[in-house]
Amino acid sequence: MKNTVRLIDVAKRAGVSVGTASRVINHHPAVRDDKRRRVLEAIEEMGYQINDVARSLKANSTKTIGVLIPDIANEFYADVVRGMEDVARGRGYSYILSSTDSNTEKELRSMMVMREKQVDGIVMMSHTVAPSLLQYIEENRLSVVLVASGVETSAMATVSIDNKQAARDAVNYLISLGHKRIAMIGGPVSDLSGGVARLEGYRQVMREHGLPIPQGYEQIGMEYTYQTGYDKMELLLQMEEPPSAVFVAGDYMAIGAIKAIHGHGISIPAEIAVMGFDNLAVSQYCSPSLTTVNQPRYQMGQEAMQLLFQCIEEDGAEKRNIVLPHEIIRRQSTEADIARG
């Protein structure tokens, strides 16, 4: 009789995740003894055939993963890919990388090419997922994990931080320093996580504290670039009552904002404090060093690739949404007495 017990069934019986069960079968050392024992007992009780793990991979497995990112030159995406690569290499996999500019046509074309090359699964980073792309994924039963996006769908597993809460924490931190006139330089509204969610978090906290958001205090950019931050900060500085602090939805933009402030001879943070987002390496070395929200980018890549392998090995596995912790990194752009990072 054909064995119908799946790894997800073993995991449920043992009370562990599919990933933990998979690690036990593959003799991974990073499993607690009690969990390892429960998984092995469940395997024996249910008659699970361990060799089915290899057979559960797609019959035409190429040991290759597809990776779609918006911008190959952006440090944020490079760090996520580094985490993916280390996990993939440990499983004997290679990957194909495509830079898409978060353009739906490019994303769809890249995904079609990767399907033709018979990749075993795809990790995707994008500001959003167009209905046409989602339809293609569902129709072709592709194993896809979405990273650092505000999209939630049963068709894909996701890995991200809570961007709204991270923005709330950032603005609350500025308020705790005594700021009341707080502006925001936001990301594009097409970006559901970096643009929409962070803007919503900013607005919520300002309302909760009864703080006004004057017209012009929300400057929404089309790109996360130095130039965008510089241009939007220039507009804020031209206001009759400029802000005493600005929350910026990305570090590159925040550094552009700092350049604009310096150009007017204004002191940071004595006259204007600046808070960024992402904790890119450059945020430590600008002057003043940038207070920012840390996203665990390398860990996001690791989690995404591990999640993808679960999707590949267990075709019917439940799609998971993993939310990783964020952290406020305090530096000189908000508090002058903090040592240079």
C-alpha positions as a Python dict, from the first residue, in 0.01 Angstrom:
ca = {
    (1, 'M'): (0, 0, 0),
    (2, 'K'): (125, 346, -87),
    (3, 'N'): (241, 545, 213),
    (4, 'T'): (15, 852, 250),
    (5, 'V'): (176, 994, 563),
    (6, 'R'): (335, 1330, 493),
    (7, 'L'): (600, 1519, 683),
    (8, 'I'): (338, 1778, 785),
    (9, 'D'): (139, 1493, 947),
    (10, 'V'): (445, 1382, 1142),
    (11, 'A'): (507, 1740, 1253),
    (12, 'K'): (150, 1777, 1378),
    (13, 'R'): (166, 1448, 1570),
    (14, 'A'): (496, 1555, 1731),
    (15, 'G'): (370, 1907, 1805),
    (16, 'V'): (651, 2077, 1613),
    (17, 'S'): (686, 2280, 1294),
    (18, 'V'): (747, 2116, 957),
    (19, 'G'): (1089, 2281, 954),
    (20, 'T'): (1181, 2114, 1285),
    (21, 'A'): (1064, 1775, 1161),
    (22, 'S'): (1266, 1822, 843),
    (23, 'R'): (1576, 1913, 1044),
    (24, 'V'): (1540, 1597, 1254),
    (25, 'I'): (1519, 1381, 942),
    (26, 'N'): (1823, 1554, 795),
    (27, 'H'): (2020, 1511, 1119),
    (28, 'H'): (2051, 1886, 1177),
    (29, 'P'): (2211, 1952, 1518),
    (30, 'A'): (2002, 2262, 1598),
    (31, 'V'): (1704, 2069, 1740),
    (32, 'R'): (1624, 2025, 2110),
    (33, 'D'): (1647, 1666, 2235),
    (34, 'D'): (1283, 1653, 2345),
    (35, 'K'): (1161, 1770, 2003),
    (36, 'R'): (1392, 1527, 1824),
    (37, 'R'): (1256, 1242, 2037),
    (38, 'R'): (893, 1337, 1966),
    (39, 'V'): (955, 1353, 1591),
    (40, 'L'): (1130, 1014, 1584),
    (41, 'E'): (849, 859, 1788),
    (42, 'A'): (588, 1007, 1551),
    (43, 'I'): (779, 869, 1250),
    (44, 'E'): (777, 520, 1401),
    (45, 'E'): (415, 533, 1515),
    (46, 'M'): (285, 661, 1178),
    (47, 'G'): (506, 447, 957),
    (48, 'Y'): (646, 749, 777),
    (49, 'Q'): (900, 660, 507),
    (50, 'I'): (1195, 895, 543),
    (51, 'N'): (1300, 833, 183),
    (52, 'D'): (978, 1005, 81),
    (53, 'V'): (1149, 1336, 160),
    (54, 'A'): (1361, 1303, -152),
    (55, 'R'): (1066, 1179, -355),
    (56, 'S'): (849, 1466, -232),
    (57, 'L'): (1078, 1711, -412),
    (58, 'K'): (960, 1796, -761),
    (59, 'A'): (1037, 1512, -1000),
    (60, 'N'): (1233, 1746, -1225),
    (61, 'S'): (1434, 1900, -940),
    (62, 'T'): (1723, 2111, -1064),
    (63, 'K'): (1857, 2200, -718),
    (64, 'T'): (1812, 2563, -824),
    (65, 'I'): (1616, 2846, -663),
    (66, 'G'): (1493, 3161, -838),
    (67, 'V'): (1538, 3494, -657),
    (68, 'L'): (1356, 3812, -766),
    (69, 'I'): (1465, 4144, -611),
    (70, 'P'): (1382, 4506, -698),
    (71, 'D'): (1739, 4640, -713),
    (72, 'I'): (2061, 4440, -717),
    (73, 'A'): (2262, 4748, -611),
    (74, 'N'): (2057, 4816, -297),
    (75, 'E'): (2230, 4709, 25),
    (76, 'F'): (1903, 4603, 184),
    (77, 'Y'): (1830, 4339, -81),
    (78, 'A'): (2194, 4230, -100),
    (79, 'D'): (2193, 4147, 273),
    (80, 'V'): (1869, 3947, 241),
    (81, 'V'): (2011, 3753, -54),
    (82, 'R'): (2326, 3676, 146),
    (83, 'G'): (2112, 3506, 410),
    (84, 'M'): (1926, 3308, 144),
    (85, 'E'): (2248, 3201, -25),
    (86, 'D'): (2404, 3062, 291),
    (87, 'V'): (2101, 2843, 361),
    (88, 'A'): (2070, 2731, -2),
    (89, 'R'): (2439, 2643, -25),
    (90, 'G'): (2406, 2432, 289),
    (91, 'R'): (2140, 2227, 111),
    (92, 'G'): (2343, 2193, -209),
    (93, 'Y'): (2133, 2445, -402),
    (94, 'S'): (2236, 2730, -631),
    (95, 'Y'): (2021, 3026, -733),
    (96, 'I'): (1931, 3244, -1031),
    (97, 'L'): (1901, 3616, -951),
    (98, 'S'): (1685, 3866, -1140),
    (99, 'S'): (1655, 4242, -1071),
    (100, 'T'): (1303, 4363, -1150),
    (101, 'D'): (1271, 4727, -1029),
    (102, 'S'): (941, 4612, -868),
    (103, 'N'): (795, 4631, -1218),
    (104, 'T'): (507, 4388, -1269),
    (105, 'E'): (595, 4314, -1632),
    (106, 'K'): (958, 4241, -1543),
    (107, 'E'): (852, 4028, -1246),
    (108, 'L'): (615, 3821, -1457),
    (109, 'R'): (869, 3780, -1737),
    (110, 'S'): (1141, 3678, -1488),
    (111, 'M'): (908, 3430, -1320),
    (112, 'M'): (821, 3276, -1658),
    (113, 'V'): (1189, 3236, -1743),
    (114, 'M'): (1257, 3075, -1405),
    (115, 'R'): (968, 2835, -1455),
    (116, 'E'): (1108, 2741, -1798),
    (117, 'K'): (1442, 2672, -1630),
    (118, 'Q'): (1252, 2448, -1386),
    (119, 'V'): (1368, 2611, -1065),
    (120, 'D'): (1239, 2424, -761),
    (121, 'G'): (1104, 2738, -596),
    (122, 'I'): (1120, 3117, -595),
    (123, 'V'): (1194, 3378, -330),
    (124, 'M'): (1054, 3716, -425),
    (125, 'M'): (1100, 4068, -291),
    (126, 'S'): (865, 4332, -427),
    (127, 'H'): (670, 4637, -315),
    (128, 'T'): (346, 4461, -404),
    (129, 'V'): (214, 4162, -600),
    (130, 'A'): (-8, 4237, -899),
    (131, 'P'): (-319, 4022, -953),
    (132, 'S'): (-175, 3894, -1283),
    (133, 'L'): (138, 3773, -1106),
    (134, 'L'): (-61, 3613, -826),
    (135, 'Q'): (-278, 3436, -1084),
    (136, 'Y'): (32, 3302, -1262),
    (137, 'I'): (174, 3169, -934),
    (138, 'E'): (-153, 2995, -843),
    (139, 'E'): (-221, 2853, -1190),
    (140, 'N'): (128, 2705, -1216),
    (141, 'R'): (138, 2587, -852),
    (142, 'L'): (471, 2756, -793),
    (143, 'S'): (642, 2740, -454),
    (144, 'V'): (698, 3109, -372),
    (145, 'V'): (803, 3290, -56),
    (146, 'L'): (755, 3666, -38),
    (147, 'V'): (1002, 3874, 166),
    (148, 'A'): (973, 4228, 308),
    (149, 'S'): (636, 4305, 154),
    (150, 'G'): (302, 4409, 297),
    (151, 'V'): (116, 4155, 85),
    (152, 'E'): (-56, 3870, 267),
    (153, 'T'): (-203, 3590, 58),
    (154, 'S'): (-273, 3221, 104),
    (155, 'A'): (-84, 3156, -221),
    (156, 'M'): (254, 3243, -69),
    (157, 'A'): (442, 3219, 258),
    (158, 'T'): (585, 3550, 380),
    (159, 'V'): (871, 3683, 592),
    (160, 'S'): (873, 4042, 717),
    (161, 'I'): (877, 4271, 1017),
    (162, 'D'): (571, 4455, 1149),
    (163, 'N'): (632, 4779, 957),
    (164, 'K'): (340, 4968, 1111),
    (165, 'Q'): (453, 4885, 1464),
    (166, 'A'): (813, 4969, 1376),
    (167, 'A'): (701, 5313, 1255),
    (168, 'R'): (494, 5357, 1570),
    (169, 'D'): (796, 5277, 1783),
    (170, 'A'): (1011, 5522, 1587),
    (171, 'V'): (766, 5811, 1624),
    (172, 'N'): (700, 5730, 1990),
    (173, 'Y'): (1076, 5745, 2045),
    (174, 'L'): (1091, 6094, 1893),
    (175, 'I'): (800, 6203, 2112),
    (176, 'S'): (978, 6064, 2419),
    (177, 'L'): (1264, 6303, 2340),
    (178, 'G'): (1021, 6595, 2365),
    (179, 'H'): (938, 6651, 1997),
    (180, 'K'): (589, 6767, 1900),
    (181, 'R'): (644, 6900, 1546),
    (182, 'I'): (726, 6573, 1372),
    (183, 'A'): (717, 6542, 994),
    (184, 'M'): (755, 6232, 778),
    (185, 'I'): (932, 6164, 452),
    (186, 'G'): (756, 5851, 329),
    (187, 'G'): (814, 5588, 66),
    (188, 'P'): (600, 5529, -243),
    (189, 'V'): (236, 5436, -180),
    (190, 'S'): (284, 5141, -416),
    (191, 'D'): (502, 4988, -142),
    (192, 'L'): (253, 4837, 103),
    (193, 'S'): (514, 4781, 374),
    (194, 'G'): (766, 5063, 348),
    (195, 'G'): (527, 5320, 207),
    (196, 'V'): (175, 5254, 334),
    (197, 'A'): (232, 5070, 662),
    (198, 'R'): (500, 5309, 791),
    (199, 'L'): (289, 5611, 701),
    (200, 'E'): (-9, 5461, 885),
    (201, 'G'): (207, 5397, 1191),
    (202, 'Y'): (324, 5760, 1190),
    (203, 'R'): (-31, 5893, 1161),
    (204, 'Q'): (-166, 5667, 1434),
    (205, 'V'): (90, 5778, 1693),
    (206, 'M'): (49, 6146, 1609),
    (207, 'R'): (-328, 6115, 1656),
    (208, 'E'): (-294, 5920, 1979),
    (209, 'H'): (-77, 6195, 2127),
    (210, 'G'): (-302, 6472, 1998),
    (211, 'L'): (-22, 6613, 1784),
    (212, 'P'): (-114, 6803, 1466),
    (213, 'I'): (14, 6705, 1122),
    (214, 'P'): (23, 7041, 939),
    (215, 'Q'): (-27, 7046, 565),
    (216, 'G'): (306, 6967, 403),
    (217, 'Y'): (442, 6765, 697),
    (218, 'E'): (383, 6441, 503),
    (219, 'Q'): (626, 6435, 211),
    (220, 'I'): (579, 6118, 6),
    (221, 'G'): (861, 6014, -226),
    (222, 'M'): (848, 5797, -536),
    (223, 'E'): (1184, 5628, -464),
    (224, 'Y'): (1400, 5542, -163),
    (225, 'T'): (1696, 5750, -282),
    (226, 'Y'): (1932, 6014, -143),
    (227, 'Q'): (1793, 6266, -392),
    (228, 'T'): (1434, 6201, -285),
    (229, 'G'): (1525, 6258, 79),
    (230, 'Y'): (1716, 6575, -7),
    (231, 'D'): (1434, 6720, -219),
    (232, 'K'): (1160, 6640, 33),
    (233, 'M'): (1362, 6783, 322),
    (234, 'E'): (1415, 7104, 125),
    (235, 'L'): (1036, 7142, 104),
    (236, 'L'): (1001, 7088, 479),
    (237, 'L'): (1269, 7348, 553),
    (238, 'Q'): (1085, 7606, 344),
    (239, 'M'): (775, 7584, 563),
    (240, 'E'): (686, 7875, 790),
    (241, 'E'): (722, 7643, 1090),
    (242, 'P'): (964, 7361, 1000),
    (243, 'P'): (951, 7039, 1203),
    (244, 'S'): (1175, 6979, 1504),
    (245, 'A'): (1207, 6613, 1401),
    (246, 'V'): (1155, 6410, 1085),
    (247, 'F'): (1085, 6037, 1056),
    (248, 'V'): (1216, 5906, 724),
    (249, 'A'): (1098, 5573, 578),
    (250, 'G'): (1444, 5469, 451),
    (251, 'D'): (1808, 5529, 542),
    (252, 'Y'): (1914, 5648, 196),
    (253, 'M'): (1643, 5913, 206),
    (254, 'A'): (1735, 6005, 563),
    (255, 'I'): (2096, 6072, 464),
    (256, 'G'): (1972, 6290, 179),
    (257, 'A'): (1762, 6479, 434),
    (258, 'I'): (2068, 6528, 655),
    (259, 'K'): (2257, 6677, 360),
    (260, 'A'): (1975, 6924, 297),
    (261, 'I'): (1965, 7026, 664),
    (262, 'H'): (2341, 7082, 671),
    (263, 'G'): (2310, 7297, 360),
    (264, 'H'): (2096, 7541, 556),
    (265, 'G'): (2341, 7557, 844),
    (266, 'I'): (2093, 7390, 1079),
    (267, 'S'): (2223, 7180, 1368),
    (268, 'I'): (2134, 6810, 1399),
    (269, 'P'): (1985, 6711, 1642),
    (270, 'A'): (1978, 7040, 1838),
    (271, 'E'): (1741, 7207, 1589),
    (272, 'I'): (1611, 6912, 1385),
    (273, 'A'): (1635, 6542, 1477),
    (274, 'V'): (1637, 6275, 1202),
    (275, 'M'): (1519, 5915, 1233),
    (276, 'G'): (1580, 5664, 950),
    (277, 'F'): (1466, 5311, 873),
    (278, 'D'): (1656, 4989, 780),
    (279, 'N'): (1990, 5030, 965),
    (280, 'L'): (2200, 5002, 651),
    (281, 'A'): (2577, 5006, 703),
    (282, 'V'): (2602, 5362, 573),
    (283, 'S'): (2383, 5484, 860),
    (284, 'Q'): (2671, 5432, 1103),
    (285, 'Y'): (2919, 5640, 906),
    (286, 'C'): (2725, 5949, 800),
    (287, 'S'): (2764, 6265, 1007),
    (288, 'P'): (2594, 6270, 1245),
    (289, 'S'): (2546, 5895, 1272),
    (290, 'L'): (2184, 5804, 1200),
    (291, 'T'): (1928, 5682, 1452),
    (292, 'T'): (1726, 5421, 1266),
    (293, 'V'): (1500, 5116, 1281),
    (294, 'N'): (1686, 4790, 1234),
    (295, 'Q'): (1543, 4521, 1008),
    (296, 'P'): (1717, 4182, 1053),
    (297, 'R'): (1789, 4153, 682),
    (298, 'Y'): (2026, 3855, 686),
    (299, 'Q'): (1789, 3661, 913),
    (300, 'M'): (1498, 3747, 683),
    (301, 'G'): (1689, 3581, 399),
    (302, 'Q'): (1764, 3273, 606),
    (303, 'E'): (1404, 3236, 720),
    (304, 'A'): (1274, 3284, 367),
    (305, 'M'): (1494, 3011, 222),
    (306, 'Q'): (1414, 2767, 503),
    (307, 'L'): (1045, 2841, 452),
    (308, 'L'): (1081, 2781, 79),
    (309, 'F'): (1237, 2439, 136),
    (310, 'Q'): (939, 2350, 353),
    (311, 'C'): (705, 2451, 70),
    (312, 'I'): (906, 2244, -180),
    (313, 'E'): (926, 1933, 39),
    (314, 'E'): (566, 1947, 156),
    (315, 'D'): (351, 2054, -137),
    (316, 'G'): (41, 2071, 82),
    (317, 'A'): (208, 2249, 372),
    (318, 'E'): (23, 2539, 529),
    (319, 'K'): (154, 2878, 413),
    (320, 'R'): (316, 3061, 704),
    (321, 'N'): (362, 3430, 773),
    (322, 'I'): (678, 3489, 977),
    (323, 'V'): (714, 3827, 1149),
    (324, 'L'): (1064, 3901, 1281),
    (325, 'P'): (1149, 4155, 1554),
    (326, 'H'): (1272, 4507, 1479),
    (327, 'E'): (1481, 4736, 1698),
    (328, 'I'): (1545, 5110, 1742),
    (329, 'I'): (1917, 5184, 1699),
    (330, 'R'): (1997, 5509, 1883),
    (331, 'R'): (2269, 5731, 1736),
    (332, 'Q'): (2369, 6097, 1714),
    (333, 'S'): (2102, 6223, 1472),
    (334, 'T'): (1849, 6225, 1757),
    (335, 'E'): (2069, 6250, 2067),
    (336, 'A'): (2395, 6442, 2050),
    (337, 'D'): (2547, 6278, 2357),
    (338, 'I'): (2536, 5925, 2210),
    (339, 'A'): (2881, 5801, 2111),
    (340, 'R'): (2945, 5780, 1737),
    (341, 'G'): (2837, 5438, 1612),
}
